[in-house]
């Protein structure tokens, strides 16, 4: 029987690092014929038409914009990564393996899901700075199959004792990038007005973590000391976001003609290399008006065109503060360029001797708020390393370029990464799990064995009562270790954990609101009246008239259980249900925008319109009185 594998990340056709990697590995695994594959796509809705464009099962796991807008910021972020719909997918597809490929915060609280680690779960994430993000450390004991994109993160995690954290690099389609022949390169350069100029290239998303000011300063120094190089700096990026590159150039007194960029026509898809001349210019090829802009995430070049752009360069320079993998570095190496890379974070892999790259020195600074170590690349070292490459012979550069290409193929190619992932999946055990399980069951009756020391005691309570994997670095462990040191008794801690388990099991067993409603969708009215006796009695006296006005609707009353007796005998009432705080959100019950609610109208007799907008009712209200 084929293993069922769910792969959860950006949509495989998204032009992102996660999206490209997902496309590569899905294609590889699909071609083996060994697995039933299910793609979960962040950024798409469940039945988005684009999910039908791939040969495997695919579902979007992001709610609609209207649904997201009704959520608070924290919930909106979680649902953007598919927090709720991933449960629906697991129940529907019944996978043997779940592979999540995103930033670590995308998996916040996944360890509380009933299927977590009951199904084989793997997280393949990018970590970009030291010290390692606390959340990534906290989750280490909870993620049995934990993979990072760069070896520096593996090393840091293993130094903390997490030997199960391994490096699995993001995959690259190595066939798309290659060094063109000398004749082709010369013709290509001449076509863009480049002859014997020394071209320094940088391909990047214009984010503040890309060290543009440092590169401009280093390039300026190099050009001043080497005027015969006729050097040009080619920045393949969007000038309409991130760094204000033109202002930085003006500040440094740099000539506009010394810095080139890539323009793309939104109509004919042609690209052009030229100095920056603003946005929304006319296309010289097809004549379209205001259709040409610097390359960007919405309209960029194809991979074939990007390969040509790398082939315009003589050296590739990638200064940055930190990063998860920095795919353009590997693409540049595939075109056999000498690469200069900041020797920090994932850059450590790409500037090593075996990688065929040169390291760039940097100074440490701390990111405000997070306290992460970030790198400020030394402009003077950029200057000196550009001089070094400029002075290399063609034979030396060719030897180094060939070494770079081989290193990328051996470490990042679809075949290499796909084979490693295939082995990981094949070595995962069979799954025996009831996919109808709706919640994790904690053990409130468990008693720990005698003879445990305080550390073992705390870990035992976590693992066997609340069913959570922790270790001595976990925040919860440290807290209770401190409480025991202050004199808290073990019996009191045991009682606390049992109380948590009892409450969790009770709450988890409670049915959802939609499960309590009858099969009368489109014919429901709700009255939310939490308390008191007087209010509930007054509402009860008005229900007959309400039913008369809305004969086709069933009336649901939400109040506290102690007030059920006041309305349960009223023949106008269809059903009485217990009040909950979340019922105070009008839009979640009536719906909003494209999201359909559970009720056509919801009335809040005890709430004024100054507190909540509780008078919308989807425009269905009927007036009993008219003032003339």
Secondary structure, DSSP 4 states (H G I P E B T S, - for coil): -PEEEEEEEE-TTSSSHHHHHHHHHHHHHHHHT-EEEEEEEETS-TT-GGGGGSSSEEEE-S--HHHHHTS-HHHHHHHHTTTTHHHHHHHHH--SEEEE-S-GGGGTTGGGSTTBTTBEEEEEE---SBSPPHHHHHHHTT-SEEEESSHHHHHHHHHTT-TTEEE-PPPB-TTS--PPPHHHHHHHHHHTT-SS--EEEEE----TTB-HHHHHHHHHHHHHH-GGG--EEEEES-TTSSS-HHHHHHHTT--GGGEEEEEEETTT--EEEEE---SSBPPTTT--TT-EEE--SSS---HHHHHHHHHT-SEEEE-BS--S--HHHHHHHHTT--EEEESSTTHHHHTSTTTTEEEE-EEEEE-TTT--EEEEE-HHHHHHHHHHHHTS-HHHHHHHHHHHHHHHHHHHBHHHHHHHHHHHHHTSPP----TT--SPPP-TT--PPTT--HHHHHHHHHHHTS-----TTSHHHHHHHHHHHTT--HHHHHHHHHHHHHHHHHHHTSPPHHHHS-S-TTSEEEEE----HHHHHHHHHHHHHHHHHTTTSEEEEEE-GGGGGGTTT-TTEEEEEE--GGGG-HHHHHEETTEE-S-SEEE-TTS-TTTS----GGG----S----
